[in-house]
Amino acid sequence: MTRRTFHREPEAVRQNDLIAATLDSVAELGLAGATVREVANRAGVTPGLIRRYFENKERLVAAAYRTFIADLIEAAAAGCGDGPAHTRLAGLIRASVTAPVADGRTLSIWAAFIGTVNSDPVMAEVHREGYQAFRDLVEQLVGECLREGGTDTSQQTIRQQAIVLNALLDGLWIEISMGGDDFSRVDVVRIALDSTATLLGIDPAEFRE
């Protein structure tokens, strides 16, 4: 761990630096090890300066979790690209099961944060907002994909399929991020795409194109 050299930055940049330092601390030391002093040392500032932007460690951690989730969603959504709905959905699937979304560091940070969700109402709300944002994106693409293929189904069915697909991606994401020989020998992207196609009643070969 290297202490950053102190220098004056605009407030938004400094807050982002503090959040980045928090995420680095959580990844390496866990939530207990990500103390205000540790974060300050990594960011090259004083603990008092952190309290200028965040009332306490709990506020800093909540802001870091919100940023962490938003960055994951942004990285997954970037995989959508342009084109027909099934192409954009396939892009989202690929991005969701490959780095940087699916990797060991990301899983370590997520696991540290998720342990607080049941005991901290603020973290629970951050988690709920993030989950809903990603599921809304999945639901939108699933609906467009089905309509594009000529399937006329209810919004309730689309929502149910989006929930199942989100759960499928969550499971694969955890397994892949944990690593191991099992996943080094299989095509996880193909597994994810074929499973999604089966769920939605789409030809897997067409969905993979």
N, C-alpha and C positions, 0 to 999 in steps of 0.2 A: 504494500500500500504506500502510495506516494502522496505527500501533502502538496496541495496546489498552492502556488504563489498568490498571495493576496493582491488583488487589483480592483479598481473601481469599475463596476458594470451597471448598466441600467437595471432597475428593480426587477423587471420581468426575467431578464437573463440571470440575475442572481438567484431568484426563486427557482428557476429551472436547474441551475447548478446545484442548489441545495437538494432538490428532488433527485437529481442524478446521483449525487453522493449518497443519499439515503438508500436508493435502490442498489447501489454497489455494496453498501454496508450490509444490507439485508441478504444479498446474494452470497456474500462471503462469511458473514457472522451470525446470520439469523436475526430475527426481530429483536431479541433481547440484547444482542450485541450492537445493534444500530442505535447507540445512545446519541444524545445531542452532542456530546463532546466528540464522539467518533465521527459523526457527520460533519461537524465544524472543522475538524482536523483535515478530513478528506477534501472539503471544499475550500480550505485555506481562509477560514473566517473565524471569528470568535463565537462561542456559544450564545453570547448576548445578541449577536446579530441575527442568529436563527430565530430567536424569540421576538425579534422585531417583525418578522414576516409570518411566523407561526406561533400561536399562543403557547403551545406545549408540544411535547413529542407526539401525542395522540393526533394533533392537527397536522403535523408534518407527515406522519405515517399515512393518514387518510388521503392527503394530497398526493403522496407518492403512489398509493394504490390506485387512485383515480387516473393518474397519468399513465401508470403501468397498463391498466386495462384499455385506456384510450389508444395507447400506442400499439397494443396487440390487435385491436379491432382495425386500426388504420393499416397495419401491415397486412392483415388478412384481406381487407377490402381492396387494397392495392393490387391484389392478384386477380381481381375481377376483369380488369381491362375493359375493352369495348366489345361490341358484337352482339349476337343473339343471346337470349337469356340463359340457355343451357351452357353456352361458352363461358359466360360470366360466372355462373354458379360453379362450373367445373374449376375455374380459376380460383375462386374462393376456397374450394375444397383443397386444391393443391397447396395453396399458401398456408392453410390451417394445419397441415400435417408435415410441413417442412420448416427448416430454419429460415428466419430467426424466430418464427412463432413457436415452433416445436423444438425446443432444445433444453439441455439440462439446467442452464442458468435461469431460463424463464420459469421452468417448473419449480426450482428452488425458491424463487421470489414469490411465486403464486402460493406455494405450500405454506410459506411463512405468513402471508397475509390471510389466507383462507381460515387459518386457525383462530382468527379473532372475530370472524363474522357472527358466530352464534352468541358471543358475549359482549360485543360492542355495537350498539345501534348505529353509530355513524359509519363504521366499516360495513355493516349490513346494508345500509342504504347505498353506499358506493358500489358494493357488489351487485345489488339488485339493479341499479341503473346500468351498470356495465353489461350484465347478463341480458337485460331487456334490449339494449341497443344492438347487441350482436344478434339476438334472436329475431329482432325486427328486420335486420338486414337479410338473414337467412329466409325468413318468411316472405319477404318481398320477392326475392329471387326464385323461391320455390313456386310462388303463385304465378310469376311471369313465365317460368319454365313450363309449367303445366298448361297454361293458356296458349303458349306458343306451340305446344304439341297438340292442341285441339281438345284438351281435357277440360271439361266444364265441371268444376267441383266447388263446394262451398268454402267460404272463408274459414269456417270451423275446421274442416278437414285439412285445409292448407296449414292452419296454425298447428294442428296436431302433428302433421308431418314435419313441420319446422322444429317442433319440440323434440321429436324422435331423432331428426337429423343432427340437431345440436348436441343431443346426448351421445350420439354415435361419434361425432367429432371430438367431444370432450374425452371420451374413453380412449380413442386412438391417440389423441394429443398426449394424454398422461403416459400411455404405454410407450410411445415413440420417444418422448422426452426423457423417460427413465433409461432408455437405451437398452443395450444387451444384444447378445448374438442373434436372438430370434428375429429382431427387426433389421439386422444387418444383412440377412439372407433373403428377405422378401421385399417385394415392391409395394411399399405402404401406400404410395399414391394411387396405384391401381386398385388396391383393396378399398381405399376410401371412395374412389370414383365408382367402382362397381357396386359397392354397398349403397351408395346414394342413388344410383340408377335403378337398382332393384326396389328400393323404397318408393321411388316416384313412378315406377312402371315405365322407365325409359330404356331403350336399347343400350346396354353398356358400351358396345363398340362405338355407337354414335356419340355417346356422352363423352367418351375418352378422346374423340377427335379434336 
